[in-house]
Amino acid sequence: MPDPRRIVGGMCRNIHTLHNFEPAASSDEVHAAALQYVRKIAGTTKPSKANQEAFDRAVHEIAHITQHLLDDLVAVAPPKNREEEAEKARARAIKSGRYAAA
C-alpha cells in the first residue's frame, strides 16, 4: 500500500490555492484548477472521443462544487495579495534552484 504522505507530496503543482485572496478567484481560475485535477486523475491531458463527455462533465461538476466550497469557507486571516504571493513563489523557486535567476 502506498505511503499516504507521498500522495499529498505528489499533488499537481499546477493547482494553486484559491481561498482567501484579494481579488477572489475568478471562475476561469476555478475552472483551470478543476481541469488540472481531472487531468491528473484521468492521467491524460486530452481524453479520447469515447471519454470526452465524461471528462468534460467531471470538470464542470468539480468546478461547480469548488466554487461552492470557496463561497462557504470562512477566513480568519486577512486576504493575501496575489502579486505579493506570486513574487514570494518566484523567489522560493529561484532559491531552490528550480529556475535560473532572470
N, C-alpha and C positions, 0 to 999 in steps of 0.2 A: 504494500500500500504506500502511495507517495506521501512524503512528508508535507503536511498542510502548510507549513511555513514557506516552503518553496513555491507553492501555488500562489500565495499572496505576493511573494517577491517577484514572480514572473508576470505580474499584471502588465498589460499592454501600456507602454509609456505614452501612447497617443491619446489615451483617455485622461483628461485633466480634471482636476477638482472644479466643480461648477458652483458649489454652495458658498454663500457669503462673500460675493464680490460686488463691487460697485463699478460700473453698472451690472445689473443682474445678467445671468446667462441668457443669451438670445435663443430663439427657437432653432436657429441654424446650429448653434453650439450644442444644444441638446440633441439634435438630430445627428450631428457628427459623432458625438460620444456613443449614441445608440448604434450607429453604423459600425464604428470601430469594435464595439462589444460583439455584435453579431458576426462580424468578420473573424474575430478571434475565436469565438465559439465554433463557428462553422468551418474554420480552417481554410477559408478562401476569401479572396477579395472580390471575386466575380463568380457568382453561382451559375450553375448550368441552367439552361432554359427550364428543365424539369423542376428545379428548386427555386427559381426566381420569385415566384409568388409567395412561397413560404418565407423566403429571405426578406422580401420587402415588407411583408406583414409583421414579421418579428421586429424589424427596425422601427416601423410605425408604432407598434404596441409598446416597445421598450422606451421610445422617445416620449410617448404619451404618459406612461407611468413615472418616468423620470421627472417630467415637468410637474406632475402631482407631488412627487417627493420633494422637489425643490421648493414648491409653493408652501408645503406643510412644515418644512424644517424651521426651527427657531434658532437663531444665533444669539449668543450672549456677548460675543466679541464684536467690535465694530467691523464693518465690511472692509475687505482688503482691496487695495488699489491694483488693478490688473497690470498696469505698466511697471509698478514697483516690483510686483511678484515675478513678472517676466524677466526683469533685469536681474533679480536675485537668482533665478533659474539659470540664466546665461552665465552668470559669474560662477555658480556651482559647477556647471558643465565644463567651463574652461579650467577651473581649479582641479577638477577630477581628471583632466587630460582627455576628456571625451571629444572635445573640439579644440582646434588650434585657435589661439588668440587672433583676432582680426586686426 
